[in-house]
Structures are given as C-alpha cells and as structure tokens.
C-alpha cells in the first residue's frame, strides 16, 4: 500500500509539472516587453543517435514520440526524461500559435540558451543556426508565420563535448559525475519565448552610469532607423528623475542628469526604473520596454 501511494504521489507530481508552464516570468528583466508568449512547457522530442534525422525529415515533423518539459535539459529529472548518458543530437517540436492582433508587427523568436549548436525550423523551413551553449539569441520569424495561424516549430540541438572544440564548463567528460565535474546539460536549457515588436522597435541598449559626471548615458540600437523619437524616462519609484527624447537613430545618444544619485549597496539595494518608448510623430507609442539599473551599475 505504501509503495502504491508513493508511486501515485510521483505520478501526480509529474502530471502537475507537465500541465504547468515552468519559469513563467519574463526571462529578460533588463529589457522587458508586455506583449509576449512563453513557450516553456511540454514539447515533443526524440534523440538522434544515428545522425539521420535530417534524412528522415525530422525538420518538418509535426511531433515526436517523446515528451519533454522545456526549459529543463533532458539529463535532468525535471525535464521528465532523465537521460544522463552523452546526447550527441536531440530534436524538439511544438506547435506555436501566432495571435491575430500581431499583424503588422515583427514576430521575434527568442532563446535564452541552447547547448551547444542549434538549428531552428518552422514548418520544415530553415530559419537559422546558432553556435554556443551559453548565450541568448533571437530570430525574426515574421516571414515564416501568419497572424492567427498555427505552425510547427522544430529545434535541432547537437553537442560533441568530448571533441574538445566546444566550451564544457563543469560538464563531465566521463559518463558519470566525478570530482567537481557534473552531469551534462544538453539542448534547450533556458526559456524560449516569442514577442511582437514594431518594425522600428528598439533592438538593444548600452547603458553607462557615470557617477563622477552624475549622469546616465544610453546608446540605443534599433531594428530599423526611422523618423520616430526615442523617449527615455528614469524614475525613483513613482517620481520622475529625468526624461529625454532623441531621434530613433543608431547614432543617437541619450544623456540624463542624475543629481545626488542613490547608490546601490547591500544595506540599500535600490534600483532605478527605466522605460524606453519609441514614439511616432503623431504621438503613438510604437514600442515600450521596461528596465532597471543593475544593482552594480552605480557602484
């Protein structure tokens, strides 16, 4: 009876895990948009130990036999797989639904990290290839999807850890964990998400906090330059510390004076709030991004 109860408990836990979206929070708090879709959760998968997946048409798959919880690596128990031997190739698949109201905007597909190399396909069409297991990357899949439509997303990840040609970190080069090296992490291991952005949206920013000159310097980069303006607002809670507007150009620089800046320290772990808004000539906000100054930015 006791053994049956324990088994039932673990089955219920597994069912609960597969029914919920793990890591539901927006994964990029320094550059956060509101119109996004978390793609974590249940995907289908299959290993490809014979390296024949491309020949067998896996890139256009509508679903594999196995089930896996993204963004947990297949070596982990949380993924629902728990395969701890070397994984040279693994294929993932899930259906993505594009909201109808994303029409007229670009659809960005974002990956927090995939170890080690990856290829992405939508409905069997090659989207892009990425090398490196610890960096985030994105693809503009606007040309591959339709607003209001459903599409098959396939991710192919490969790893050759023992080759010595890719970074390993603390991943064990032996079958078992040993010394300070541990079970490997292969495939998708960080959040996957989509977001809708205006064609002229902000792509990234570089912030420099100049304490000596008491100012914040922002260098923006846009997906496409335009006659729009970029409005940057710095807040201390609900109080506006400073705001500036510049042309939405990659050569623009925003400088906001910050008198008597509240410096971060362990006793006062304060963060300033930042908002970036791309504003059209008629006043319409085309893109809005929230951010915070990193705790160490003012130290």
N, C-alpha and C positions, 0 to 999 in steps of 0.2 A: 504493500500500500504506500509506504514511504517513498519507494523508488518511483512509483507511478506518479505521485504528487510532485516530486522533483522534476520528472520529465515533463509533466504538464506545465509546471511553472516556466521552464525554459522555452517550451513551445509558445506559450502566451507572450513571453518576453520577445521572442523572435518575431511573432506576428505583429506585436506593437511597434517594433523597430521598423518593420517593412511598411507599416501603414503611415508612419510619420515622416516629415521632412527633417533630416538631421542638419544641424548647423543652419537654422533658418534665417539668421541675422544677415544683413547686408555685409558682404565679405571685405569691402574696401572702405572703411570708415573715414579715411582721409580724402575720399573722392566719391561721395555718396549721392546717387540719384534715387528718386522715388518711384519711377516707372520701370520696374524690373521684375524678372521672374526667376525664382530659384529652381535650378534643375537638379538639385540633390534629391536623393531618394532611390527608389527602385529602378534599376536599369537591367537589361538582359546582357549576358556576356558569354564568351567562350574562349578557352585557351587555344593557341595555335602553335603547338609544339612542333609540327611538321613544316611550318612556314609556308603553308599552302593556301592561306586564307584569301589572298587576292585572287588566286587562280580559281578558287571555288565561289567567287562572287560575294565574299563577306562585306565588301564595301557598300553593296546595295541591299544589305539584309534588312528585313522588317522585324527581326527579333531572333535572338539566340535561345538555346535551351536553358542555360543557367540564369540565375537571378543574383544580383549583387547590389549592395547599398553604397551608393556614391555619396560622399567622397572618401570612403574608407578603403584603404588598399586591400587587394584580395588576400594578402597574407594575414590580415587582421580578422579577429572574430567578429568585430562589429560590422564587417562587410557582408557577413553571412556566408563567406567562402572558407577562409582559414587555411589556404594552401600555402605552406611555408617553404616548399622547395623552390628552386630557381624558376622564374617565369620569364621566358625569352620574348613571348608575344601574347598579347591579350586583346580581344576585340570587345567593345562596348556598343550597346544600341539602346535608344529610347526614342519615343515619339515626342516631338516638340510642337506645340500649338501657338501660332502667332496671333495675338489679339487683332481684331479687325480695326481697332482705333489706332494701331501703329502705322496705318497707311500714311505715306508721305514722309516718314522718318526712317532713318537707317537702323537696322537691327544688328546689334553687336553681340557676338557670342564670346563669352569670357571664361577663361580657365585660370584658377588660382595656381595650379601646378599639376603637371603630368610627368611621371618618371618613366623612361628617360627621353625617348623621342616619340613623337605622336603625329598621326595624320588624321584629318577630320574630313568627313564626307557628309553631304546632305542629299538624300535620295539618290545615293550612288555617285554623286558628282564630287570630285575632289575640290576641297576648299583651301587647305593649306597644310604645311608641315612645320613642326617646331622641334628644336633641339634644346635639351637642357631640362633637368628634372626639378629645379627649384625656383624657376622664375615664372611669373604670370604672363599670359599672352592673350590676344584677342583677334577675332576675325570679324570683318564686316560681311554678314551673310545676306544682305538685302537682296542681292541678285539671285539667291538660291531659294528664297521663300516668298510666300504670298500672305499678306494680311488676311486673317480669317481662315488660313489654311493649316493643315497638319502635315508634318514632314518627318522623315526618318533620319535621325542623327546618329552617325556611327563614328566612333573614335577607336583608332588602332594605335596601341602603345607597344613599343619594343624596348628591350633592355639587354645589354650584354656586359654585365657587371664585371665578369672575370677577364674581360679583354684588356682592362687597364686603360681604356681610351675614354672613359667617362667618369665623372666625379662619383665617389662612393660614400663619402662621409663616414658614418659609423655603421654602414651596412656590411654584414659579414660576407667575406669571400668564400667561406666554407658553408656547408649545408646548415649546420647548427650555429647558434649564437656562441660566442666564445670571447673571453677577456672582456674588452669594452666594446666589442662589435656585436650588433644585434640583427635580428631577423630583418630581411629586406623590405623595402616599400616600393612596389611596382605599380605602374598605371596611374589612374586618377587618384590623387590623394588630397586635393583641395577643392573648394566649392566651384561648381560650374553654374553660370547664370547668363541670362540674356537681358538686354536693356534696349530701350528705344531712345535714339538721340536724333536731334535735328542735324541735317547735313552740315550746318555751320557751327555745330556744338563744340564745346571745349574738349580737347583731347587729353590734355595733361597740364600741370603747372609745376614750376620750380619756385619754391619759397625760400627766401633768405631773410633771416631775422637779424637785423643789425642793431645790437644793443647800444654800441657806442654812439651811433647816429640817431638812436631812438626811432627806428622806422622798420616797417615790413616791406620787403621788395618781392613782387610777384612777376615772374616771366611766364606768360601763357603760350600754349600751343593749341591750335585749332585743327579740326578735321578739314576745314576749308575756310580760308580767309573771306571776309565779307565786309560790306559797309555797316554792319551792325556794331554795337558797342558792348564792351565787357564791363560790367559793374561788379566791383569787389567791395564787400562790406565786412568789417571786423567788429565783433560785438563782445562785450563783457557781460555775460548773462543777457538781459534784455536791453542793455544800454549800448548804443552805437558809439564805438570808439573812433571810427573813421570810415569813410567810403570814398571811392574814386572810380571814375569811368575813363576808359581809353577805347580806341578803335580796336575792333576784333581782328587784329593783325598779329602774325607771329613775331613781328619785330617790336611790338608794344611792350612797355614795362610799366607796372603799377607800383607806385610808392605811397605808402600810407604812414604818416607820422604817428608814433605811439609814445606819447609823453608819460613818463613815470610808469613804464611797463611793469605789470605784475609778473614777476619772475617765478618760474616753477621751482619748487623744492619739495622734498619729502613731507615736510610739515604743512605745506600748502600746495597740493598737487592740482593747481589751477590750469584750465585750458580755455583759451580764447576760441570763440566760434567764428567761422568764416563762411561766407556764402559767395558763390560766383554765379553771375547771371549774364547770359548773352541776350541782349535786348535789341529788338528790331527798331527801325526808325519810327514806326508807329507806336512804340511803347510796349509791344507784345514781348513777353519773356519766352524766348525760344528754347532756352536751356537753363537749368538751375542745378547747381551742385553744392552740397554741404561739406564742410571740412572742419577740422580742428587743428590748432597748432600743436604739434607733438610736444609732450612734456619736456623733452630735452632741447626744444627749439630755442628757448630763452635762457639756457644755461651755458 
